[in-house]
């Protein structure tokens, strides 16, 4: 039986090298990673008990101590551990705010007042609003009003994998691909019943071999901060640090880029502004 919880546990078990966790390996291994019995021993549970967890669609009756022991044994990151907890407890995975909300006027006004590029995104990476630099940075060929109409609203993940904002926009396209898929995995356990997100994942899985391959590897990440390495088709290469803000009582996110005055990124954005005037 294949389940989200089971697939995630198997993917992380398969990624662990026995020698990295102090497991002595005897004989040839048919598959890489830890065997079920080895992980069960590390987590302090029986092999039969762990096997049932891999075959279950949730673990509501499993103690918090066991879930935490598995997270430690699998050496999960903080985002991965939170993802595991939500898969194990789907009834408690809901977040505040509607998954189909409209950006408040105050959020849009805040974004448009920012001096650096800024974009409002939802849990599926639909772009709900941006300021002028955000528009030029991530979708210079689209009109400024594109996010206003749900029928034409651009989606960052769709543009990345199906054209518009993928390898042609980012210098580290492979790393970015992992991040984009990782966020959708992270979001899927926060919004387990959302049809919009399911439809997006289904579309990308069918239309993009790269997306389907990476989705099957189960990367997980909130992508709350970091650095994006751009290779913009109009102004070339530059780097921008970013942070993500989550407004109160909202499921939307505000992606904000920091631009240091006099930096190569500032020069590139100034050139971009002039190029698209």
ABEGO torsion letter per residue (X at the ends): XBBAAAAAAAAAAAABBAAAAGBBBBEBBABBEBBAAAAAAAAGBBAAAAAAAAABABAAABBAAAAAAAAAAAGBBAAAAAAAAAAABAAAABBBEBAABBBBAAAAAAAAABABBBBBBBAAGBBABBBAAAAAAABAABBAAAAABAAABBBAAAAAAAEGABAAABABAAAAAAAAAAAAAAAAAABAABAAAAAAAAAAAAABAAAAAAAAAGBBBAGABEBBBBBBAAAEBBBBBBBBBBBBGBABBBBBBBBBBGBAAAAAAAAAAAAAX
